[in-house]
Amino acid sequence: KAKTYNTKAYTLFLQARELQRLATSESVREAVRMCEEAIGIDPSLAVAWILISMCYQDLADYGLMGNEEGYRTALDAINRALTVDPENALAHSQLGMILGTGFADLSKAAVHIQRALQLEPANIQIIVDAGTLARMLGKLDDSVRLWEYSVHHDPVNANAFGRLGGSYIRAGRLKDAREALVTSLRLAPGRLQAHMALSELCLREGALDEALEEAGKEASLMWRLIALVEAYHALGRRSDSDAALAELVHSAEHEASFNIAYVRAFRGEVEEAFEWLERSIVDNDPGRLDIPWQWQLKPLHDDPRWLPLLHKMGRAPEQLAAIKFEVNLPK
């Protein structure tokens, strides 16, 4: 259903949306400022509150803000959007993302994203979110299907290309992953996490020097350090890997506890990896939702502590299978 908004306010929102898609530290923060300006002009502009929520989720995910502060602020913003417009499809979808990633409640996330799809089944952002939830539920084929649909229908969406590239890596489709990640960077050259993802792709390909080069290009300090720990270790540069790990722990031990766990596993440090996985639960690190298929954690899979830990996190196969979530794409 069409809605009428103040023209100046809606113009500010549209400009802010493009800045958020660039996914740099400066662009995301400027997007928040512009949305706040838009809401000052037109308080009924629910889409601006939704975008503010997305931006604060980004700031937490990129390591630019603490997880708890970022997701709490994101939740407050999306609740404001739903107060203004209770049947806004995108607001329900974003609420699902916040509940799923920030608060590990995948059942409620599925309810809200399913509701969003009922309201607007062809909304590309909602389909992107559905792909994210599908991945968290272990439905990797579904996540690829949804994100392929997204980039086909919105070929300038750098975020969707980035997520598709990540799913291709998990699915072992490395050539397709490279194409998607390069496209994401072409659309948003300073996009946070993009060079880190390319670095990890290079590790999977065995291109170790290129992995180090890509790691050094990553704009986010937290994600750059994560990539450097892995690249240095793969190259046999133990002291450099140790130094990067020490800096990562010093600068982001609470925001990156799950990441520290899997880089420890990548380095063959099984005991330390389990310790940091336990810490990721205490820190409520959103990254832990990917634990069943985070490829660096494979050395832990045969350990007798692995399945009990998955159960503790609510990530065991039978727990995920109990959450019903199916998406029928528009024809």
C-alpha positions as CSV (number, residue, x, y, z in Angstrom):
1,K,0.0,0.0,0.0
2,A,1.3,3.4,-0.9
3,K,2.1,5.9,1.8
4,T,2.5,9.7,1.7
5,Y,5.5,11.2,3.3
6,N,7.1,14.7,3.4
7,T,9.2,15.0,0.3
8,K,12.3,16.4,1.9
9,A,12.2,13.8,4.7
10,Y,11.8,10.9,2.2
11,T,14.6,12.3,0.1
12,L,16.9,12.3,3.1
13,F,15.9,8.7,3.8
14,L,16.7,7.6,0.2
15,Q,20.1,9.2,0.4
16,A,20.8,7.6,3.8
17,R,19.8,4.2,2.4
18,E,22.5,4.5,-0.3
19,L,25.1,5.5,2.3
20,Q,24.2,2.5,4.5
21,R,24.7,0.2,1.5
22,L,28.3,1.6,1.1
23,A,29.0,0.0,4.5
24,T,31.9,2.2,5.6
25,S,32.3,3.5,9.1
26,E,31.6,7.1,7.9
27,S,28.8,6.2,5.6
28,V,26.8,4.2,8.2
29,R,27.1,6.9,10.8
30,E,26.1,9.6,8.3
31,A,23.1,7.5,7.3
32,V,22.0,7.5,11.0
33,R,22.4,11.3,11.1
34,M,20.4,11.8,8.0
35,C,17.6,9.5,9.2
36,E,17.4,11.4,12.4
37,E,17.1,14.6,10.4
38,A,14.3,13.1,8.3
39,I,12.4,12.0,11.4
40,G,12.7,15.5,12.8
41,I,10.9,16.7,9.7
42,D,8.4,13.8,9.5
43,P,8.0,11.7,12.7
44,S,5.7,9.2,10.8
45,L,8.6,8.1,8.6
46,A,8.8,4.5,9.8
47,V,11.4,3.6,7.1
48,A,13.9,6.0,8.6
49,W,13.6,4.2,12.0
50,I,14.1,0.9,10.2
51,L,17.2,2.2,8.6
52,I,18.5,3.5,11.9
53,S,18.0,0.0,13.3
54,M,19.9,-1.6,10.4
55,C,22.8,0.9,10.8
56,Y,23.2,0.2,14.5
57,Q,23.2,-3.5,13.8
58,D,25.9,-2.8,11.2
59,L,28.0,-0.9,13.7
60,A,27.9,-3.8,16.1
61,D,28.6,-6.4,13.4
62,Y,31.5,-4.5,12.0
63,G,33.1,-4.1,15.5
64,L,32.5,-0.4,15.6
65,M,30.3,-0.6,18.6
66,G,29.8,-3.1,21.4
67,N,27.4,-5.9,20.6
68,E,25.0,-5.2,23.5
69,E,24.9,-1.4,22.9
70,G,24.5,-1.8,19.2
71,Y,21.7,-4.4,19.3
72,R,19.8,-2.7,22.1
73,T,19.8,0.6,20.2
74,A,18.8,-1.3,17.0
75,L,15.9,-2.9,18.9
76,D,14.8,0.4,20.3
77,A,14.7,1.9,16.8
78,I,12.8,-0.9,15.3
79,N,10.2,-0.8,18.1
80,R,9.8,2.9,17.3
81,A,9.1,2.0,13.6
82,L,6.5,-0.6,14.6
83,T,4.8,2.0,16.9
84,V,4.5,4.3,13.9
85,D,3.5,1.6,11.5
86,P,2.6,-1.8,13.1
87,E,2.1,-3.6,9.8
88,N,5.2,-2.4,8.1
89,A,6.7,-5.5,6.4
90,L,10.3,-4.4,6.5
91,A,10.0,-3.5,10.2
92,H,8.9,-7.0,11.0
93,S,11.8,-8.4,8.9
94,Q,14.3,-6.2,10.7
95,L,12.9,-7.1,14.1
96,G,13.4,-10.7,13.1
97,M,17.0,-10.0,12.2
98,I,17.6,-8.3,15.6
99,L,15.9,-11.1,17.6
100,G,17.8,-13.7,15.6
101,T,21.3,-12.3,15.4
102,G,21.4,-10.1,18.5
103,F,19.3,-12.1,20.9
104,A,19.7,-15.7,19.5
105,D,16.0,-16.2,19.4
106,L,15.6,-17.9,16.0
107,S,12.0,-19.1,16.6
108,K,10.8,-15.5,17.1
109,A,13.0,-14.4,14.2
110,A,11.3,-16.9,11.9
111,V,7.8,-15.7,13.0
112,H,8.6,-12.0,12.2
113,I,10.3,-12.7,8.9
114,Q,7.5,-15.0,7.8
115,R,5.1,-12.3,8.7
116,A,7.1,-9.8,6.6
117,L,7.0,-12.1,3.6
118,Q,3.2,-12.5,3.9
119,L,2.9,-8.7,3.9
120,E,5.4,-8.1,1.0
121,P,6.5,-11.3,-0.6
122,A,8.6,-9.6,-3.4
123,N,10.5,-7.1,-1.1
124,I,14.1,-7.8,-1.9
125,Q,15.5,-6.6,1.5
126,I,13.1,-9.0,3.2
127,I,14.3,-11.8,0.9
128,V,17.9,-10.9,1.8
129,D,17.0,-11.2,5.5
130,A,15.2,-14.5,4.8
131,G,18.5,-15.8,3.3
132,T,20.3,-14.7,6.5
133,L,17.9,-16.6,8.7
134,A,18.0,-19.6,6.4
135,R,21.8,-19.7,6.8
136,M,21.5,-19.4,10.6
137,L,19.1,-22.4,10.5
138,G,21.6,-24.5,8.6
139,K,19.6,-24.3,5.3
140,L,22.6,-23.3,3.2
141,D,21.1,-24.3,-0.1
142,D,18.1,-22.1,0.7
143,S,20.2,-19.2,1.7
144,V,22.1,-19.4,-1.6
145,R,18.8,-19.7,-3.5
146,L,17.4,-16.6,-1.8
147,W,20.5,-14.5,-2.2
148,E,20.8,-15.5,-5.9
149,Y,17.2,-14.3,-6.4
150,S,18.1,-11.1,-4.5
151,V,21.1,-10.1,-6.6
152,H,19.2,-11.1,-9.8
153,H,16.4,-8.7,-8.9
154,D,18.6,-6.0,-7.3
155,P,21.9,-6.1,-9.1
156,V,23.3,-3.0,-7.3
157,N,22.9,-4.4,-3.8
158,A,26.4,-4.7,-2.5
159,N,25.2,-6.2,0.8
160,A,23.4,-9.0,-1.0
161,F,26.4,-9.9,-3.1
162,G,28.6,-9.9,0.0
163,R,26.3,-12.3,1.8
164,L,25.9,-14.5,-1.3
165,G,29.7,-14.7,-1.5
166,G,29.9,-15.8,2.1
167,S,27.4,-18.6,1.5
168,Y,29.2,-19.7,-1.6
169,I,32.4,-20.1,0.5
170,R,30.5,-22.2,3.0
171,A,29.1,-24.3,0.1
172,G,32.6,-24.8,-1.3
173,R,31.7,-22.9,-4.5
174,L,34.9,-20.9,-4.5
175,K,34.8,-19.5,-8.0
176,D,31.3,-18.3,-7.6
177,A,32.3,-16.8,-4.2
178,R,35.1,-14.8,-5.7
179,E,32.8,-13.4,-8.4
180,A,30.2,-12.3,-5.9
181,L,32.7,-10.8,-3.4
182,V,34.5,-8.8,-6.2
183,T,31.1,-7.5,-7.4
184,S,30.3,-6.4,-3.9
185,L,33.5,-4.5,-3.6
186,R,33.0,-3.0,-7.1
187,L,29.7,-1.6,-6.0
188,A,30.9,-0.5,-2.6
189,P,34.7,-0.2,-2.7
190,G,35.2,0.6,1.0
191,R,32.7,-2.0,2.3
192,L,33.6,-3.3,5.7
193,Q,34.3,-7.1,6.0
194,A,34.7,-7.4,2.2
195,H,38.5,-7.7,2.1
196,M,38.4,-10.0,5.1
197,A,36.0,-12.3,3.2
198,L,38.3,-12.3,0.2
199,S,41.2,-13.1,2.4
200,E,39.5,-16.2,3.8
201,L,38.5,-17.2,0.3
202,C,42.1,-17.0,-0.7
203,L,43.0,-19.3,2.2
204,R,40.5,-21.8,1.0
205,E,42.0,-21.6,-2.5
206,G,45.6,-21.9,-1.2
207,A,46.6,-18.4,-2.4
208,L,48.4,-17.5,0.8
209,D,50.2,-14.4,-0.3
210,E,47.0,-13.0,-1.8
211,A,45.2,-13.8,1.5
212,L,47.7,-11.6,3.4
213,E,47.4,-8.8,0.8
214,E,43.6,-8.8,1.1
215,A,43.8,-8.9,4.9
216,G,45.9,-5.8,4.9
217,K,43.3,-4.0,2.8
218,E,40.4,-4.6,5.3
219,A,39.1,-1.3,6.6
220,S,37.7,-2.6,9.9
221,L,40.4,-3.0,12.5
222,M,38.7,-5.9,14.2
223,W,38.1,-7.8,10.9
224,R,41.6,-6.9,9.6
225,L,43.2,-8.5,12.7
226,I,41.0,-11.6,12.4
227,A,42.2,-12.0,8.8
228,L,45.8,-11.3,9.6
229,V,45.9,-13.9,12.4
230,E,44.8,-16.5,9.9
231,A,46.9,-15.4,6.9
232,Y,50.1,-15.1,9.0
233,H,49.5,-18.5,10.5
234,A,48.9,-20.1,7.1
235,L,52.2,-18.6,5.9
236,G,54.1,-20.0,8.9
237,R,54.7,-16.6,10.4
238,R,53.9,-17.6,13.9
239,S,55.2,-14.5,15.7
240,D,53.3,-12.2,13.4
241,S,50.1,-14.3,13.9
242,D,50.6,-14.2,17.7
243,A,51.0,-10.4,17.6
244,A,47.9,-9.9,15.6
245,L,46.0,-12.2,17.9
246,A,47.2,-10.3,21.0
247,E,46.0,-7.0,19.5
248,L,42.7,-8.6,18.6
249,V,42.1,-9.8,22.1
250,H,43.2,-6.4,23.6
251,S,41.0,-4.4,21.3
252,A,37.9,-6.5,20.9
253,E,37.8,-9.5,23.3
254,H,34.0,-9.1,24.0
255,E,32.9,-8.1,20.4
256,A,35.0,-10.8,18.7
257,S,35.0,-13.7,21.2
258,F,33.5,-16.1,18.6
259,N,36.0,-15.0,16.0
260,I,38.9,-15.4,18.4
261,A,37.5,-19.0,19.0
262,Y,37.6,-19.9,15.4
263,V,41.0,-18.4,14.7
264,R,42.3,-20.3,17.7
265,A,40.9,-23.5,16.1
266,F,42.4,-22.5,12.8
267,R,45.8,-22.3,14.5
268,G,45.2,-25.8,16.0
269,E,44.6,-24.5,19.6
270,V,41.7,-26.7,20.5
271,E,41.5,-26.1,24.2
272,E,41.7,-22.3,23.7
273,A,39.1,-22.5,21.0
274,F,36.6,-24.2,23.3
275,E,37.3,-21.6,26.1
276,W,36.6,-18.7,23.7
277,L,33.4,-20.4,22.4
278,E,32.2,-20.5,26.0
279,R,33.1,-16.9,26.4
280,S,31.1,-16.1,23.2
281,I,28.0,-17.3,25.0
282,V,28.6,-15.0,27.9
283,D,29.4,-12.1,25.6
284,N,26.2,-12.9,23.5
285,D,28.4,-12.7,20.4
286,P,26.0,-12.8,17.3
287,G,28.7,-14.6,15.4
288,R,28.2,-17.8,17.4
289,L,25.0,-18.4,15.4
290,D,27.3,-19.7,12.6
291,I,29.1,-22.2,14.8
292,P,27.8,-25.4,13.1
293,W,29.2,-24.4,9.7
294,Q,32.1,-22.1,10.5
295,W,34.8,-23.9,8.4
296,Q,37.7,-23.0,10.7
297,L,36.0,-25.0,13.6
298,K,36.1,-28.3,11.8
299,P,39.1,-29.5,13.9
300,L,36.7,-29.4,16.9
301,H,33.9,-31.5,15.4
302,D,35.2,-34.9,16.6
303,D,35.8,-33.7,20.1
304,P,33.3,-35.1,22.7
305,R,32.6,-31.5,23.9
306,W,31.4,-30.4,20.5
307,L,27.8,-31.6,20.4
308,P,27.1,-30.7,24.1
309,L,28.3,-27.2,23.2
310,L,26.0,-27.0,20.2
311,H,23.1,-28.0,22.4
312,K,24.0,-25.4,25.0
313,M,24.0,-22.8,22.2
314,G,20.7,-24.1,20.7
315,R,22.6,-24.9,17.5
316,A,22.4,-28.7,17.5
317,P,20.9,-30.2,14.2
318,E,17.7,-31.3,15.9
319,Q,17.2,-28.0,17.6
320,L,17.5,-26.1,14.3
321,A,15.3,-28.6,12.5
322,A,12.5,-27.9,15.0
323,I,12.3,-24.3,13.8
324,K,10.0,-24.2,10.8
325,F,10.9,-21.7,8.1
326,E,10.1,-22.1,4.4
327,V,10.2,-19.4,1.7
328,N,8.4,-19.6,-1.6
329,L,9.9,-17.0,-3.9
330,P,7.6,-14.9,-6.2
331,K,7.4,-16.2,-9.8
